[in-house]
Amino acid sequence: MKRPGEMKRDNDTAPLYAGVKQMILDRIHSGEWPPKHRVPSENELVSELGVSKMTANRALRELASEGELVRIQGVGSFVAERKGYSALFEVRNIAEEIAERGHAHEASVVILGQEPASPETADALELDIGAPVFHSLIVHSENGVPVQIEDRFVNPAAAPDYLAQDFASLTPNAYLTATAPLSGSEHIVEAAMPQSWECKLLTILKNEPCLAIRRRTWSGRHVVSTARLIYPGNRYRLEARTGKVFED
């Protein structure tokens, strides 16, 4: 790899990390490094370019924050594919969204069981505090890369067989839509810094921002479920359109 020279701009010398960034971008935009290509690590950049580890780290970190790279903790940095997307105010099946892009969906079930409703969950599901509720925690991946944590609580009266489902092959969305047809939904969207356990499940760094959606769904007059959906900000985007009636 060619060593970065000094970049001149308005008679000033640009920071060295900017030269490293540009070299990486040149290879990405030329097609030399296609999506999913593993780029040199910090240590490899230090060895090959003669730059400091701080310079290499900043170049890779900024490229990741700009969406050019995906950094997977403990694995490395890779050229990013075009971000996946999810419709912001639709209640869609993430497996279908991923399939529509021609990609492979996988789901890993972390938690599936019954527990007493916390005050927050009871309020969201309009149940008594301590009432039994179903809880599932699932990580959805696209082409092997985690793109969503789905942390969901379900009203047992609306979906009594929820715990008997194989959510590695059938998404909760698909099951609940068939069992308790959607009549309404509520969405709250916010930016969020991930918790340590969320970083581990999504294989992201602690300082990588995420997109969070809190969603409640109804069937008739009854709340069916409440879910918190976490998306890594550098791997996914949310979209909304107006002037269209959305159906699940």
C-alpha positions, -999 to +999 in steps of 0.1 A: +000+000+000+013+034-009+023+056+020+001+087+024+018+120+015+009+153+029-023+167+014-023+205+007-054+226+011-054+264+013-016+262+019-022+242+051-011+206+056-042+183+062-040+159+092-023+127+084-054+106+093-073+124+065-047+110+040-053+075+054-090+080+051-087+092+015-065+062+005-091+038+019-120+057+002-101+057-031-099+019-030-136+016-021-149+039-047-127+024-074-141-010-067-108-024-057-122-031-022-159-042-028-186-045-001-176-069+027-139-067+019-118-067+050-097-035+052-063-035+070-065-034+107-050-006+129-018-026+134-016-034+097-020+003+088+007+012+113+031-013+099+024-007+062+020+031+063+044+041+091+016+061+108+008+061+145-019+038+160-039+069+170-039+081+133-050+046+121-077+044+147-091+078+139-092+071+102-111+038+107-133+052+134-144+082+112-150+060+082-172+038+103-192+067+116-196+080+081-211+046+070-182+037+047-170+008+070-186-016+093-164-024+124-172-057+141-156-059+175-130-087+177-133-094+140-122-064+120-133-036+097-151-043+064-164-022+035-200-014+042-228-025+019-256-001+012-275+003+044-305-019+049-337+000+057-369-004+075-401+015+071-405+037+101-442+036+107-451+003+091-452-028+112-433-050+088-417-084+090-379-078+091-373-112+074-394-100+044-376-067+042-342-085+041-354-110+016-367-082-007-331-070-009-320-104-020-302-110+013-304-138+039-322-134+072-311-152+103-325-150+139-309-160+171-333-165+201-316-152+233-346-153+257-380-169+253-401-174+285-427-162+309-421-136+337-441-112+359-448-079+343-426-050+355-445-017+362-433-003+328-444-035+309-477-037+327-485-001+319-476-006+282-497-038+279-525-024+301-522-053+326-517-055+364-482-052+378-468-087+382-493-103+358-477-131+337-464-119+303-443-136+276-409-122+269-387-128+238-353-113+230-341-120+195-312-108+174-319-105+136-290-107+112-287-098+075-261-118+056-246-128+089-243-093+103-265-084+133-289-055+124-316-055+150-323-065+186-360-072+192-369-071+229-406-079+230-433-085+257-466-101+247-500-103+263-506-140+268-544-135+263-537-123+227-512-150+218-515-180+242-492-202+221-464-176+217-438-196+237-443-227+216-431-211+184-397-216+167-386-180+163-354-190+146-375-198+116-407-177+121-405-141+133-427-128+161-442-103+137-454-131+113-468-151+141-486-123+159-500-109+127-516-142+119-528-148+155-540-113+164-545-093+133-531-057+136-556-029+140-533-002+153-498+007+163-478+033+183-442+043+176-417+063+196-383+068+178-351+080+196-314+080+193-297+058+219-263+048+231-262+010+234-258-008+267-229-032+272-251-063+266-266-047+234-231-040+221-222-077+226-253-089+208-248-065+179-210-068+178-205-031+179-183-007+199-197+010+230-195+045+214-215+035+183-249+052+183-281+033+177-316+039+165-343+028+189-380+023+182-405+016+210-436+000+194-470-011+207-495-029+186-532-035+191-557-061+178-591-046+184-592-029+217-565-050+233-527-043+234-510-074+219-473-066+224-448-039+233-413-040+218-381-022+218-362-025+185-325-015+185-307-009+152-269-001+148-269+034+133-241+026+108-258-005+094-294+005+091-316+034+082-353+041+089-376+055+063-411+071+063-434+081+035-465+101+035-497+100+014-499+062+016-520+038+038-497+013+054-509-022+061-490-050+078 
